[in-house]
């Protein structure tokens, strides 16, 4: 099969996306390529017929499989797709926790009928017809099977969508209201992934003194010396800041451009390019972020508000977007307000549910409101969210009353905790009892990352000193306030979606004339 694979790789390399072919060896793609060879290229090939597969749905999106999509569009006349989703390996996506596969397997699947009947004009691409189980709110196995039977008599499911995209693009409709919203990647001029140590045990720590000891042990056989100025306090995870030894010679991802843009003082959104999952779609960090600063795995990208590089900035927002918003609103728009409005709208509690299928494959997109008054409301609320997430202010006193109260003194180091009826015990003997932790605070997650639970478990074995419980209460208080703020943001999002500024209204159609990919992480 090697020579047959190569012609699927060439279009990807020609598009200068060859670095993404590392995920290419997928067995279902080999079956597709062999079948296309058999129908069109083998001895006595019929050049007519139907290939019908139930297969891994992975080929529908992403650059690694663009060559296959191109070949299919060029060879066949019509391609019908029923996307059954069900990729249960990846956990809950976009708050759709009940999604089930139609088979007892872990990967998501789709049904594809690729039809060659000679009906399309020479040199044109196949008609691609797409139908999505999620779009029709079918998430259980039974619901998906019953849904497919609805089309049995006619031979086609109702409410299919024609996918009008170029040969290399995804075999799904354009995401986010068929391409009418602006990607967070387009809204900013610069985006890069955060720092990655490659050895967090040695280079990341809770305590500055202990960090020095671990780093000195790590470098004792290396040609380098410890430099105090490289000690950095940075954003490790949501609401979890730690000490980091920022030595480019030791890091897995140094991020020189990212560090230069961030400078000594900045704030930035952090988002994933795919598989965002449940919870807010972005997070705001006030310190230089870790590569996994959103959810602890699947590294994301930072979108700083300011560009601190000499000769750049001062802001990192796309100047064309600012100008388009000013034209739409008929008045000046401050970049900080745009940043905060984006944070508000993408933090809304229903955002990841509303756009679950789109967030599986691309960055979050922003629905800017048509009304200036609503934009201002979003910016004001976003500023509050920013202040809470970046530790710019303490949690509101109203949420702290009775929250995470320390009932008994701790008599040992922090142990593994269990949660029951709003209560946890910090120590193995049951001492260090903390009460008044509401279940929504305890289970609060960012892209599946349980913030309070992970904050506590990461510190197991530590001595519980006088600062520990106040810090725990502070994190719980921030979560409690954010839950309220996200609910308020949801009201703004719903009103925005009722009357959003379209891409055409913003005169930004050129920004998405081709698939927008995040810049590669700088090494």
Beta strands, then each sheet from edge to edge (+ up, - down):
strand 1: 49-56
strand 2: 78-85
strand 3: 109-116
strand 4: 127-132
strand 5: 161-162
strand 6: 182-183
strand 7: 204-205
strand 8: 231-237
strand 9: 240-245
strand 10: 268-271
strand 11: 283-285
strand 12: 301-304
strand 13: 365-366
strand 14: 405-406
strand 15: 424-425
strand 16: 433-435
strand 17: 445-446
strand 18: 449-450
sheet 1: 1+ 3- 2+ 4+ 5-
sheet 2: 6+ 13-
sheet 3: 7+ 9- 8+
sheet 4: 11+ 10- 12+
sheet 5: 14+ 16- 15+
sheet 6: 17+ 18-
end
